[in-house]
Amino acid sequence: MTLPASGQITLNQVNVELGLTATAQIGMNDSAVRTLFGIASGEIEMSDGYGKANTTPYHFLVIAGGGSSATMFGGGGGAGGYRTSYSTSGGGASAETQMGLTAGSTYTVTVGAGGAAWGSASYDSRSNTGANSSISGSGLTTITSVGGGGGGWMGNGETNEFIKGGNAGTAGGSGGGSSSGTVNTSLAGGTPTSGQGYAGGPGIFITNVSPSCRASGGGGGAGGAGITRSASANTITGGLGLASSISGSSVTRASGGAGGQERTNYTSPARPGGGGGSTGTTFGVGTAGTANTGGGGGAGSYNSPGTAKNGTSGGSGVVVVRVATSVYSGTQSGASVSTSGSDTILRYNSSGSFVA
């Protein structure tokens, strides 16, 4: 809990905030009270305690699982949502406020899986959204990053308008890239979650090139929107990821998966940061999103007439927590523990917990 922001503060309330029994003997000059009130020496008053809480600041990075791509020349998967207090968050958002955690309390870490590939290649083979990642516990407003949107897939037959990226219109952390629309039209990519990522790229049916080409959009990334092919450029890539040094060195994560095309002789490279790519060869198979980056899956290609290639899975998410070593409890489950300077770092590649 937090001490009142105005009015009367009682010593009973101070005791409870410090984790003591309400009737414990305590004095205003006690070191614990001075630390809580932020007054190291000199005169101290009850009003100095307004709004104060007995919590420890923790930095965090929470990335959800990336979305899978669709089959054939489907859209690339969107990256998992990207939230952090240590650097820029996804979608161009500023760094968030550090978590204020209560000493002795247990906090639960959930790491989301990447969206699974559909498993069969046909016009109506679809994609899956990645799973959410989160940190939750006593006194903390749960920090949730949303799973990446799945890549757009074709409808039942080539003459239909094809379905947009994302999962039935629901937002992903970053949106999935769209499949192509009807002739010479563009179909919008999946929408992102504000403060977590960018939109997927639109798909397009291009007829002013020879031969004509249906091209799908790349999935959105934490650092940029998915890219769509134009008549003058053969490249389709997923959106850029974001780099963070919260784990001790700079690592780029959460890029979108590359979109697929109907024809050969194109380039759909994987982005740094775990987003999968598509091959540029006949009947090429896309590359899955990299595990524990939240990258989107890359779409497969299709050379008409020919054999369609399956979509690929998104990369699983990751959660990183960083705190001053001097206040680290030493109690955790499921994390890889390291240090950087005066801080201890807990990296979760799968779900676990820690005690503040």
Buried (B, 14 or more C-beta within 10 A) or exposed (E): EBBBEEEEBEBBBBBBBBEBEEEEEBEBEEEBBBEBBEBEEEEBEBEBBBEBBBBBBBBBBBBBBBBBBBBBBBBBBBBBBBBBBBBBBBBBBEBBEBBBBBEEBBBBBBBBBBBBBBEEBBBBBBBBBBBBBBBBBEBBEEBBBBBBBBBBBBEEEBEEEBBBBBBEEBBBBBBBBBBBBEEEEBBBBBBBBEBBBBBBBBBBBBEEBEEBBBBBBBBBBBBBBBBBBEEEEBBBBBBBBBBBEBBBEEBBBBBBBBBBBBBBEBBBBBBBBBBBBBBBEBBBBBBBBBBBBBBBBBBBBBBBEEEBBBBBBBBBBBBBBBBBEEEBBEEBEBBEEEEBEEBBBBBBBBBBBBBB
